[in-house]
């Protein structure tokens, strides 16, 4: 039997922390910046990618537009970390 995911507990333990709220705000700000510039639109299947992996670094050089499939999946090493 598969273990079910407890979203409420996950939010309480992780997503509601001040650090994660700031990260989410910054990701949303980056997307809004690109929407205003006309680079992305709602439902277009694109993500705003932070090249250095830091969601709070919204400098122009650090942001790029990529397909959702490539942004949400990346090569892993033997220990399941990023390559």
PyMOL Python script that loads the backbone (N, CA, C, O; Angstrom):
from pymol import cmd

cmd.read_pdbstr("""\
ATOM      1  N   UNK A   1       0.832  -1.178   0.000  1.00  0.00           N
ATOM      2  CA  UNK A   1       0.000   0.000   0.000  1.00  0.00           C
ATOM      3  C   UNK A   1       0.883   1.251   0.000  1.00  0.00           C
ATOM      4  O   UNK A   1       1.827   1.351   0.784  1.00  0.00           O
ATOM      5  N   UNK A   2       0.578   2.178  -0.863  1.00  0.00           N
ATOM      6  CA  UNK A   2       1.362   3.400  -0.982  1.00  0.00           C
ATOM      7  C   UNK A   2       1.089   4.340   0.187  1.00  0.00           C
ATOM      8  O   UNK A   2      -0.045   4.479   0.647  1.00  0.00           O
ATOM      9  N   UNK A   3       2.140   4.970   0.645  1.00  0.00           N
ATOM     10  CA  UNK A   3       2.012   5.940   1.723  1.00  0.00           C
ATOM     11  C   UNK A   3       1.469   7.242   1.146  1.00  0.00           C
ATOM     12  O   UNK A   3       1.975   7.725   0.133  1.00  0.00           O
ATOM     13  N   UNK A   4       0.454   7.810   1.771  1.00  0.00           N
ATOM     14  CA  UNK A   4      -0.128   9.056   1.268  1.00  0.00           C
ATOM     15  C   UNK A   4       0.652  10.254   1.807  1.00  0.00           C
ATOM     16  O   UNK A   4       1.219  10.211   2.899  1.00  0.00           O
ATOM     17  N   UNK A   5       0.664  11.292   1.030  1.00  0.00           N
ATOM     18  CA  UNK A   5       1.405  12.497   1.361  1.00  0.00           C
ATOM     19  C   UNK A   5       0.536  13.413   2.205  1.00  0.00           C
ATOM     20  O   UNK A   5      -0.613  13.682   1.854  1.00  0.00           O
ATOM     21  N   UNK A   6       1.074  13.888   3.308  1.00  0.00           N
ATOM     22  CA  UNK A   6       0.347  14.785   4.199  1.00  0.00           C
ATOM     23  C   UNK A   6       0.735  16.237   3.866  1.00  0.00           C
ATOM     24  O   UNK A   6       1.709  16.771   4.396  1.00  0.00           O
ATOM     25  N   UNK A   7      -0.037  16.847   2.992  1.00  0.00           N
ATOM     26  CA  UNK A   7       0.274  18.196   2.516  1.00  0.00           C
ATOM     27  C   UNK A   7       0.180  19.242   3.619  1.00  0.00           C
ATOM     28  O   UNK A   7       0.961  20.192   3.644  1.00  0.00           O
ATOM     29  N   UNK A   8      -0.761  19.072   4.518  1.00  0.00           N
ATOM     30  CA  UNK A   8      -0.930  20.038   5.602  1.00  0.00           C
ATOM     31  C   UNK A   8       0.309  20.051   6.498  1.00  0.00           C
ATOM     32  O   UNK A   8       0.806  21.115   6.866  1.00  0.00           O
ATOM     33  N   UNK A   9       0.796  18.873   6.842  1.00  0.00           N
ATOM     34  CA  UNK A   9       1.984  18.771   7.688  1.00  0.00           C
ATOM     35  C   UNK A   9       3.219  19.293   6.943  1.00  0.00           C
ATOM     36  O   UNK A   9       4.070  19.963   7.528  1.00  0.00           O
ATOM     37  N   UNK A  10       3.304  18.980   5.656  1.00  0.00           N
ATOM     38  CA  UNK A  10       4.421  19.455   4.834  1.00  0.00           C
ATOM     39  C   UNK A  10       4.457  20.984   4.813  1.00  0.00           C
ATOM     40  O   UNK A  10       5.526  21.585   4.924  1.00  0.00           O
ATOM     41  N   UNK A  11       3.292  21.608   4.670  1.00  0.00           N
ATOM     42  CA  UNK A  11       3.221  23.070   4.673  1.00  0.00           C
ATOM     43  C   UNK A  11       3.649  23.617   6.029  1.00  0.00           C
ATOM     44  O   UNK A  11       4.438  24.558   6.100  1.00  0.00           O
ATOM     45  N   UNK A  12       3.133  23.034   7.100  1.00  0.00           N
ATOM     46  CA  UNK A  12       3.448  23.512   8.447  1.00  0.00           C
ATOM     47  C   UNK A  12       4.942  23.392   8.758  1.00  0.00           C
ATOM     48  O   UNK A  12       5.520  24.265   9.405  1.00  0.00           O
ATOM     49  N   UNK A  13       5.560  22.302   8.290  1.00  0.00           N
ATOM     50  CA  UNK A  13       6.960  22.046   8.624  1.00  0.00           C
ATOM     51  C   UNK A  13       7.952  22.731   7.693  1.00  0.00           C
ATOM     52  O   UNK A  13       9.078  23.012   8.105  1.00  0.00           O
ATOM     53  N   UNK A  14       7.569  23.005   6.455  1.00  0.00           N
ATOM     54  CA  UNK A  14       8.537  23.489   5.484  1.00  0.00           C
ATOM     55  C   UNK A  14       8.093  24.761   4.769  1.00  0.00           C
ATOM     56  O   UNK A  14       8.764  25.789   4.873  1.00  0.00           O
ATOM     57  N   UNK A  15       6.997  24.712   4.061  1.00  0.00           N
ATOM     58  CA  UNK A  15       6.580  25.819   3.200  1.00  0.00           C
ATOM     59  C   UNK A  15       6.176  27.081   3.957  1.00  0.00           C
ATOM     60  O   UNK A  15       6.177  28.168   3.379  1.00  0.00           O
ATOM     61  N   UNK A  16       5.836  26.958   5.221  1.00  0.00           N
ATOM     62  CA  UNK A  16       5.406  28.141   5.968  1.00  0.00           C
ATOM     63  C   UNK A  16       6.563  28.825   6.692  1.00  0.00           C
ATOM     64  O   UNK A  16       6.348  29.835   7.362  1.00  0.00           O
ATOM     65  N   UNK A  17       7.784  28.301   6.575  1.00  0.00           N
ATOM     66  CA  UNK A  17       8.922  28.943   7.238  1.00  0.00           C
ATOM     67  C   UNK A  17       9.209  30.288   6.557  1.00  0.00           C
ATOM     68  O   UNK A  17       8.934  30.463   5.370  1.00  0.00           O
ATOM     69  N   UNK A  18       9.759  31.222   7.316  1.00  0.00           N
ATOM     70  CA  UNK A  18      10.033  32.558   6.782  1.00  0.00           C
ATOM     71  C   UNK A  18      10.965  32.502   5.572  1.00  0.00           C
ATOM     72  O   UNK A  18      10.780  33.243   4.606  1.00  0.00           O
ATOM     73  N   UNK A  19      11.965  31.623   5.629  1.00  0.00           N
ATOM     74  CA  UNK A  19      12.917  31.495   4.533  1.00  0.00           C
ATOM     75  C   UNK A  19      12.216  31.037   3.253  1.00  0.00           C
ATOM     76  O   UNK A  19      12.455  31.601   2.185  1.00  0.00           O
ATOM     77  N   UNK A  20      11.360  30.026   3.348  1.00  0.00           N
ATOM     78  CA  UNK A  20      10.685  29.498   2.173  1.00  0.00           C
ATOM     79  C   UNK A  20       9.648  30.475   1.635  1.00  0.00           C
ATOM     80  O   UNK A  20       9.414  30.527   0.428  1.00  0.00           O
ATOM     81  N   UNK A  21       9.031  31.243   2.510  1.00  0.00           N
ATOM     82  CA  UNK A  21       8.076  32.264   2.059  1.00  0.00           C
ATOM     83  C   UNK A  21       8.815  33.336   1.256  1.00  0.00           C
ATOM     84  O   UNK A  21       8.323  33.785   0.221  1.00  0.00           O
ATOM     85  N   UNK A  22       9.997  33.748   1.731  1.00  0.00           N
ATOM     86  CA  UNK A  22      10.797  34.742   1.008  1.00  0.00           C
ATOM     87  C   UNK A  22      11.254  34.195  -0.339  1.00  0.00           C
ATOM     88  O   UNK A  22      11.241  34.913  -1.338  1.00  0.00           O
ATOM     89  N   UNK A  23      11.659  32.917  -0.372  1.00  0.00           N
ATOM     90  CA  UNK A  23      12.067  32.290  -1.632  1.00  0.00           C
ATOM     91  C   UNK A  23      10.911  32.270  -2.623  1.00  0.00           C
ATOM     92  O   UNK A  23      11.088  32.601  -3.796  1.00  0.00           O
ATOM     93  N   UNK A  24       9.730  31.884  -2.154  1.00  0.00           N
ATOM     94  CA  UNK A  24       8.550  31.827  -3.021  1.00  0.00           C
ATOM     95  C   UNK A  24       8.189  33.216  -3.537  1.00  0.00           C
ATOM     96  O   UNK A  24       7.871  33.378  -4.715  1.00  0.00           O
ATOM     97  N   UNK A  25       8.236  34.218  -2.662  1.00  0.00           N
ATOM     98  CA  UNK A  25       7.958  35.601  -3.070  1.00  0.00           C
ATOM     99  C   UNK A  25       8.914  36.050  -4.172  1.00  0.00           C
ATOM    100  O   UNK A  25       8.510  36.705  -5.132  1.00  0.00           O
ATOM    101  N   UNK A  26      10.176  35.690  -4.019  1.00  0.00           N
ATOM    102  CA  UNK A  26      11.179  36.090  -5.000  1.00  0.00           C
ATOM    103  C   UNK A  26      10.957  35.378  -6.337  1.00  0.00           C
ATOM    104  O   UNK A  26      11.115  35.987  -7.395  1.00  0.00           O
ATOM    105  N   UNK A  27      10.590  34.087  -6.297  1.00  0.00           N
ATOM    106  CA  UNK A  27      10.287  33.361  -7.538  1.00  0.00           C
ATOM    107  C   UNK A  27       9.093  33.986  -8.244  1.00  0.00           C
ATOM    108  O   UNK A  27       9.098  34.152  -9.464  1.00  0.00           O
ATOM    109  N   UNK A  28       8.066  34.333  -7.467  1.00  0.00           N
ATOM    110  CA  UNK A  28       6.884  34.969  -8.050  1.00  0.00           C
ATOM    111  C   UNK A  28       7.234  36.332  -8.647  1.00  0.00           C
ATOM    112  O   UNK A  28       6.724  36.697  -9.706  1.00  0.00           O
ATOM    113  N   UNK A  29       8.104  37.082  -7.969  1.00  0.00           N
ATOM    114  CA  UNK A  29       8.519  38.400  -8.469  1.00  0.00           C
ATOM    115  C   UNK A  29       9.281  38.252  -9.785  1.00  0.00           C
ATOM    116  O   UNK A  29       9.109  39.063 -10.695  1.00  0.00           O
ATOM    117  N   UNK A  30      10.120  37.222  -9.889  1.00  0.00           N
ATOM    118  CA  UNK A  30      10.879  36.995 -11.121  1.00  0.00           C
ATOM    119  C   UNK A  30       9.929  36.685 -12.272  1.00  0.00           C
ATOM    120  O   UNK A  30      10.097  37.201 -13.377  1.00  0.00           O
ATOM    121  N   UNK A  31       8.938  35.847 -12.016  1.00  0.00           N
ATOM    122  CA  UNK A  31       7.963  35.510 -13.063  1.00  0.00           C
ATOM    123  C   UNK A  31       7.172  36.751 -13.467  1.00  0.00           C
ATOM    124  O   UNK A  31       6.957  36.988 -14.656  1.00  0.00           O
ATOM    125  N   UNK A  32       6.740  37.540 -12.494  1.00  0.00           N
ATOM    126  CA  UNK A  32       5.976  38.755 -12.798  1.00  0.00           C
ATOM    127  C   UNK A  32       6.790  39.743 -13.616  1.00  0.00           C
ATOM    128  O   UNK A  32       6.256  40.436 -14.482  1.00  0.00           O
ATOM    129  N   UNK A  33       8.090  39.803 -13.338  1.00  0.00           N
ATOM    130  CA  UNK A  33       8.999  40.665 -14.093  1.00  0.00           C
ATOM    131  C   UNK A  33       9.014  40.248 -15.572  1.00  0.00           C
ATOM    132  O   UNK A  33       8.968  41.094 -16.465  1.00  0.00           O
ATOM    133  N   UNK A  34       9.077  38.949 -15.813  1.00  0.00           N
ATOM    134  CA  UNK A  34       9.122  38.421 -17.181  1.00  0.00           C
ATOM    135  C   UNK A  34       7.766  38.546 -17.875  1.00  0.00           C
ATOM    136  O   UNK A  34       7.707  38.732 -19.090  1.00  0.00           O
ATOM    137  N   UNK A  35       6.683  38.445 -17.114  1.00  0.00           N
ATOM    138  CA  UNK A  35       5.342  38.626 -17.689  1.00  0.00           C
ATOM    139  C   UNK A  35       5.200  40.069 -18.176  1.00  0.00           C
ATOM    140  O   UNK A  35       4.715  40.309 -19.282  1.00  0.00           O
ATOM    141  N   UNK A  36       5.625  41.032 -17.345  1.00  0.00           N
ATOM    142  CA  UNK A  36       5.539  42.445 -17.734  1.00  0.00           C
ATOM    143  C   UNK A  36       6.403  42.752 -18.955  1.00  0.00           C
ATOM    144  O   UNK A  36       6.071  43.623 -19.760  1.00  0.00           O
ATOM    145  N   UNK A  37       7.517  42.025 -19.080  1.00  0.00           N
ATOM    146  CA  UNK A  37       8.409  42.229 -20.229  1.00  0.00           C
ATOM    147  C   UNK A  37       7.895  41.513 -21.478  1.00  0.00           C
ATOM    148  O   UNK A  37       8.443  41.690 -22.567  1.00  0.00           O
ATOM    149  N   UNK A  38       6.840  40.701 -21.322  1.00  0.00           N
ATOM    150  CA  UNK A  38       6.261  39.994 -22.456  1.00  0.00           C
ATOM    151  C   UNK A  38       6.989  38.722 -22.845  1.00  0.00           C
ATOM    152  O   UNK A  38       6.755  38.182 -23.926  1.00  0.00           O
ATOM    153  N   UNK A  39       7.869  38.233 -21.980  1.00  0.00           N
ATOM    154  CA  UNK A  39       8.646  37.029 -22.282  1.00  0.00           C
ATOM    155  C   UNK A  39       7.873  35.741 -22.011  1.00  0.00           C
ATOM    156  O   UNK A  39       8.081  34.741 -22.698  1.00  0.00           O
ATOM    157  N   UNK A  40       6.989  35.755 -21.021  1.00  0.00           N
ATOM    158  CA  UNK A  40       6.170  34.590 -20.680  1.00  0.00           C
ATOM    159  C   UNK A  40       4.730  35.029 -20.488  1.00  0.00           C
ATOM    160  O   UNK A  40       4.443  36.212 -20.305  1.00  0.00           O
ATOM    161  N   UNK A  41       3.835  34.062 -20.534  1.00  0.00           N
ATOM    162  CA  UNK A  41       2.434  34.353 -20.254  1.00  0.00           C
ATOM    163  C   UNK A  41       1.824  33.158 -19.542  1.00  0.00           C
ATOM    164  O   UNK A  41       2.385  32.063 -19.555  1.00  0.00           O
ATOM    165  N   UNK A  42       0.689  33.371 -18.930  1.00  0.00           N
ATOM    166  CA  UNK A  42       0.024  32.323 -18.175  1.00  0.00           C
ATOM    167  C   UNK A  42      -0.340  31.157 -19.099  1.00  0.00           C
ATOM    168  O   UNK A  42      -0.929  31.352 -20.163  1.00  0.00           O
ATOM    169  N   UNK A  43       0.016  29.960 -18.678  1.00  0.00           N
ATOM    170  CA  UNK A  43      -0.345  28.765 -19.430  1.00  0.00           C
ATOM    171  C   UNK A  43       0.532  28.471 -20.626  1.00  0.00           C
ATOM    172  O   UNK A  43       0.158  27.649 -21.462  1.00  0.00           O
ATOM    173  N   UNK A  44       1.692  29.113 -20.743  1.00  0.00           N
ATOM    174  CA  UNK A  44       2.544  28.904 -21.911  1.00  0.00           C
ATOM    175  C   UNK A  44       3.509  27.721 -21.767  1.00  0.00           C
ATOM    176  O   UNK A  44       4.234  27.401 -22.710  1.00  0.00           O
ATOM    177  N   UNK A  45       3.526  27.071 -20.604  1.00  0.00           N
ATOM    178  CA  UNK A  45       4.393  25.913 -20.401  1.00  0.00           C
ATOM    179  C   UNK A  45       5.850  26.273 -20.172  1.00  0.00           C
ATOM    180  O   UNK A  45       6.730  25.427 -20.333  1.00  0.00           O
ATOM    181  N   UNK A  46       6.116  27.520 -19.798  1.00  0.00           N
ATOM    182  CA  UNK A  46       7.486  27.974 -19.573  1.00  0.00           C
ATOM    183  C   UNK A  46       7.695  28.309 -18.099  1.00  0.00           C
ATOM    184  O   UNK A  46       6.758  28.673 -17.388  1.00  0.00           O
ATOM    185  N   UNK A  47       8.948  28.178 -17.656  1.00  0.00           N
ATOM    186  CA  UNK A  47       9.341  28.566 -16.307  1.00  0.00           C
ATOM    187  C   UNK A  47      10.425  29.626 -16.394  1.00  0.00           C
ATOM    188  O   UNK A  47      11.158  29.705 -17.380  1.00  0.00           O
ATOM    189  N   UNK A  48      10.515  30.438 -15.352  1.00  0.00           N
ATOM    190  CA  UNK A  48      11.625  31.377 -15.231  1.00  0.00           C
ATOM    191  C   UNK A  48      12.683  30.653 -14.403  1.00  0.00           C
ATOM    192  O   UNK A  48      12.456  30.310 -13.242  1.00  0.00           O
ATOM    193  N   UNK A  49      13.838  30.428 -15.019  1.00  0.00           N
ATOM    194  CA  UNK A  49      14.908  29.638 -14.422  1.00  0.00           C
ATOM    195  C   UNK A  49      15.956  30.543 -13.788  1.00  0.00           C
ATOM    196  O   UNK A  49      16.414  31.503 -14.409  1.00  0.00           O
ATOM    197  N   UNK A  50      16.337  30.234 -12.545  1.00  0.00           N
ATOM    198  CA  UNK A  50      17.430  30.937 -11.875  1.00  0.00           C
ATOM    199  C   UNK A  50      18.697  30.132 -12.148  1.00  0.00           C
ATOM    200  O   UNK A  50      18.863  29.034 -11.617  1.00  0.00           O
ATOM    201  N   UNK A  51      19.579  30.665 -12.962  1.00  0.00           N
ATOM    202  CA  UNK A  51      20.770  29.942 -13.417  1.00  0.00           C
ATOM    203  C   UNK A  51      21.665  29.487 -12.273  1.00  0.00           C
ATOM    204  O   UNK A  51      22.213  28.386 -12.320  1.00  0.00           O
ATOM    205  N   UNK A  52      21.822  30.323 -11.241  1.00  0.00           N
ATOM    206  CA  UNK A  52      22.707  29.953 -10.134  1.00  0.00           C
ATOM    207  C   UNK A  52      21.993  29.150  -9.044  1.00  0.00           C
ATOM    208  O   UNK A  52      22.617  28.769  -8.053  1.00  0.00           O
ATOM    209  N   UNK A  53      20.706  28.892  -9.214  1.00  0.00           N
ATOM    210  CA  UNK A  53      19.956  28.098  -8.241  1.00  0.00           C
ATOM    211  C   UNK A  53      19.474  28.880  -7.037  1.00  0.00           C
ATOM    212  O   UNK A  53      18.800  28.320  -6.173  1.00  0.00           O
ATOM    213  N   UNK A  54      19.803  30.159  -6.958  1.00  0.00           N
ATOM    214  CA  UNK A  54      19.390  30.995  -5.839  1.00  0.00           C
ATOM    215  C   UNK A  54      18.107  31.732  -6.220  1.00  0.00           C
ATOM    216  O   UNK A  54      18.147  32.631  -7.060  1.00  0.00           O
ATOM    217  N   UNK A  55      16.967  31.369  -5.617  1.00  0.00           N
ATOM    218  CA  UNK A  55      15.701  31.997  -5.990  1.00  0.00           C
ATOM    219  C   UNK A  55      15.611  33.471  -5.635  1.00  0.00           C
ATOM    220  O   UNK A  55      14.731  34.166  -6.141  1.00  0.00           O
ATOM    221  N   UNK A  56      16.493  33.965  -4.783  1.00  0.00           N
ATOM    222  CA  UNK A  56      16.444  35.381  -4.408  1.00  0.00           C
ATOM    223  C   UNK A  56      17.296  36.263  -5.303  1.00  0.00           C
ATOM    224  O   UNK A  56      17.262  37.487  -5.180  1.00  0.00           O
ATOM    225  N   UNK A  57      18.054  35.659  -6.199  1.00  0.00           N
ATOM    226  CA  UNK A  57      18.895  36.430  -7.115  1.00  0.00           C
ATOM    227  C   UNK A  57      18.120  36.656  -8.414  1.00  0.00           C
ATOM    228  O   UNK A  57      18.164  35.827  -9.323  1.00  0.00           O
ATOM    229  N   UNK A  58      17.414  37.779  -8.494  1.00  0.00           N
ATOM    230  CA  UNK A  58      16.588  38.079  -9.658  1.00  0.00           C
ATOM    231  C   UNK A  58      17.258  39.051 -10.617  1.00  0.00           C
ATOM    232  O   UNK A  58      16.579  39.814 -11.305  1.00  0.00           O
ATOM    233  N   UNK A  59      18.592  39.029 -10.666  1.00  0.00           N
ATOM    234  CA  UNK A  59      19.279  39.901 -11.608  1.00  0.00           C
ATOM    235  C   UNK A  59      19.002  39.420 -13.030  1.00  0.00           C
ATOM    236  O   UNK A  59      18.737  38.241 -13.261  1.00  0.00           O
ATOM    237  N   UNK A  60      19.067  40.345 -13.968  1.00  0.00           N
ATOM    238  CA  UNK A  60      18.748  40.049 -15.366  1.00  0.00           C
ATOM    239  C   UNK A  60      19.611  38.909 -15.918  1.00  0.00           C
ATOM    240  O   UNK A  60      19.118  38.059 -16.658  1.00  0.00           O
ATOM    241  N   UNK A  61      20.895  38.893 -15.558  1.00  0.00           N
ATOM    242  CA  UNK A  61      21.819  37.873 -16.050  1.00  0.00           C
ATOM    243  C   UNK A  61      21.531  36.487 -15.475  1.00  0.00           C
ATOM    244  O   UNK A  61      21.912  35.481 -16.075  1.00  0.00           O
ATOM    245  N   UNK A  62      20.869  36.422 -14.330  1.00  0.00           N
ATOM    246  CA  UNK A  62      20.619  35.142 -13.675  1.00  0.00           C
ATOM    247  C   UNK A  62      19.314  34.488 -14.117  1.00  0.00           C
ATOM    248  O   UNK A  62      19.097  33.312 -13.823  1.00  0.00           O
ATOM    249  N   UNK A  63      18.449  35.204 -14.805  1.00  0.00           N
ATOM    250  CA  UNK A  63      17.148  34.665 -15.184  1.00  0.00           C
ATOM    251  C   UNK A  63      17.119  34.262 -16.650  1.00  0.00           C
ATOM    252  O   UNK A  63      17.667  34.957 -17.505  1.00  0.00           O
ATOM    253  N   UNK A  64      16.479  33.142 -16.930  1.00  0.00           N
ATOM    254  CA  UNK A  64      16.256  32.725 -18.310  1.00  0.00           C
ATOM    255  C   UNK A  64      14.903  32.027 -18.389  1.00  0.00           C
ATOM    256  O   UNK A  64      14.354  31.598 -17.375  1.00  0.00           O
ATOM    257  N   UNK A  65      14.378  31.919 -19.598  1.00  0.00           N
ATOM    258  CA  UNK A  65      13.101  31.264 -19.836  1.00  0.00           C
ATOM    259  C   UNK A  65      13.388  29.871 -20.384  1.00  0.00           C
ATOM    260  O   UNK A  65      14.114  29.725 -21.367  1.00  0.00           O
ATOM    261  N   UNK A  66      12.820  28.848 -19.751  1.00  0.00           N
ATOM    262  CA  UNK A  66      13.019  27.464 -20.194  1.00  0.00           C
ATOM    263  C   UNK A  66      11.689  26.715 -20.153  1.00  0.00           C
ATOM    264  O   UNK A  66      10.731  27.161 -19.521  1.00  0.00           O
ATOM    265  N   UNK A  67      11.647  25.574 -20.835  1.00  0.00           N
ATOM    266  CA  UNK A  67      10.462  24.729 -20.778  1.00  0.00           C
ATOM    267  C   UNK A  67      10.313  24.190 -19.357  1.00  0.00           C
ATOM    268  O   UNK A  67      11.309  23.964 -18.670  1.00  0.00           O
ATOM    269  N   UNK A  68       9.078  23.985 -18.918  1.00  0.00           N
ATOM    270  CA  UNK A  68       8.840  23.452 -17.583  1.00  0.00           C
ATOM    271  C   UNK A  68       9.535  22.117 -17.385  1.00  0.00           C
ATOM    272  O   UNK A  68      10.111  21.855 -16.329  1.00  0.00           O
ATOM    273  N   UNK A  69       9.477  21.269 -18.414  1.00  0.00           N
ATOM    274  CA  UNK A  69      10.044  19.929 -18.290  1.00  0.00           C
ATOM    275  C   UNK A  69      11.548  19.969 -18.043  1.00  0.00           C
ATOM    276  O   UNK A  69      12.072  19.125 -17.316  1.00  0.00           O
ATOM    277  N   UNK A  70      12.247  20.927 -18.630  1.00  0.00           N
ATOM    278  CA  UNK A  70      13.691  20.998 -18.416  1.00  0.00           C
ATOM    279  C   UNK A  70      14.046  21.699 -17.111  1.00  0.00           C
ATOM    280  O   UNK A  70      15.098  21.420 -16.535  1.00  0.00           O
ATOM    281  N   UNK A  71      13.198  22.598 -16.634  1.00  0.00           N
ATOM    282  CA  UNK A  71      13.491  23.317 -15.399  1.00  0.00           C
ATOM    283  C   UNK A  71      13.188  22.481 -14.164  1.00  0.00           C
ATOM    284  O   UNK A  71      13.843  22.642 -13.135  1.00  0.00           O
ATOM    285  N   UNK A  72      12.221  21.605 -14.250  1.00  0.00           N
ATOM    286  CA  UNK A  72      11.802  20.833 -13.081  1.00  0.00           C
ATOM    287  C   UNK A  72      12.454  19.465 -13.010  1.00  0.00           C
ATOM    288  O   UNK A  72      12.165  18.679 -12.107  1.00  0.00           O
ATOM    289  N   UNK A  73      13.312  19.186 -13.938  1.00  0.00           N
ATOM    290  CA  UNK A  73      14.043  17.933 -13.937  1.00  0.00           C
ATOM    291  C   UNK A  73      15.476  18.245 -14.350  1.00  0.00           C
ATOM    292  O   UNK A  73      15.702  18.998 -15.297  1.00  0.00           O
ATOM    293  N   UNK A  74      16.428  17.677 -13.652  1.00  0.00           N
ATOM    294  CA  UNK A  74      17.828  17.924 -13.974  1.00  0.00           C
ATOM    295  C   UNK A  74      18.632  16.657 -13.715  1.00  0.00           C
ATOM    296  O   UNK A  74      18.206  15.803 -12.936  1.00  0.00           O
ATOM    297  N   UNK A  75      19.776  16.526 -14.351  1.00  0.00           N
ATOM    298  CA  UNK A  75      20.604  15.332 -14.171  1.00  0.00           C
ATOM    299  C   UNK A  75      21.016  15.146 -12.714  1.00  0.00           C
ATOM    300  O   UNK A  75      21.305  16.116 -12.013  1.00  0.00           O
ATOM    301  N   UNK A  76      21.041  13.906 -12.272  1.00  0.00           N
ATOM    302  CA  UNK A  76      21.405  13.588 -10.891  1.00  0.00           C
ATOM    303  C   UNK A  76      22.696  12.769 -10.861  1.00  0.00           C
ATOM    304  O   UNK A  76      23.021  12.065 -11.817  1.00  0.00           O
ATOM    305  N   UNK A  77      23.427  12.873  -9.744  1.00  0.00           N
ATOM    306  CA  UNK A  77      24.590  12.016  -9.563  1.00  0.00           C
ATOM    307  C   UNK A  77      24.176  10.750  -8.833  1.00  0.00           C
ATOM    308  O   UNK A  77      22.986  10.538  -8.604  1.00  0.00           O
ATOM    309  N   UNK A  78      25.121   9.911  -8.465  1.00  0.00           N
ATOM    310  CA  UNK A  78      24.816   8.634  -7.808  1.00  0.00           C
ATOM    311  C   UNK A  78      24.061   8.802  -6.492  1.00  0.00           C
ATOM    312  O   UNK A  78      23.271   7.941  -6.105  1.00  0.00           O
ATOM    313  N   UNK A  79      24.309   9.916  -5.812  1.00  0.00           N
ATOM    314  CA  UNK A  79      23.684  10.157  -4.503  1.00  0.00           C
ATOM    315  C   UNK A  79      22.424  11.012  -4.627  1.00  0.00           C
ATOM    316  O   UNK A  79      21.964  11.574  -3.633  1.00  0.00           O
ATOM    317  N   UNK A  80      21.870  11.116  -5.812  1.00  0.00           N
ATOM    318  CA  UNK A  80      20.633  11.840  -6.098  1.00  0.00           C
ATOM    319  C   UNK A  80      20.771  13.358  -5.980  1.00  0.00           C
ATOM    320  O   UNK A  80      19.766  14.064  -5.903  1.00  0.00           O
ATOM    321  N   UNK A  81      21.993  13.861  -5.966  1.00  0.00           N
ATOM    322  CA  UNK A  81      22.215  15.309  -5.958  1.00  0.00           C
ATOM    323  C   UNK A  81      22.316  15.836  -7.384  1.00  0.00           C
ATOM    324  O   UNK A  81      22.376  15.054  -8.333  1.00  0.00           O
ATOM    325  N   UNK A  82      22.335  17.141  -7.537  1.00  0.00           N
ATOM    326  CA  UNK A  82      22.484  17.744  -8.861  1.00  0.00           C
ATOM    327  C   UNK A  82      23.890  17.463  -9.399  1.00  0.00           C
ATOM    328  O   UNK A  82      24.857  17.452  -8.639  1.00  0.00           O
ATOM    329  N   UNK A  83      23.998  17.239 -10.700  1.00  0.00           N
ATOM    330  CA  UNK A  83      25.312  17.076 -11.331  1.00  0.00           C
ATOM    331  C   UNK A  83      25.930  18.413 -11.578  1.00  0.00           C
ATOM    332  O   UNK A  83      27.040  18.493 -12.103  1.00  0.00           O
TER     333      UNK A  83
END
""", "prot")
cmd.dss("prot")
cmd.show_as("cartoon", "prot")
cmd.util.cbc("prot")
cmd.orient("prot")
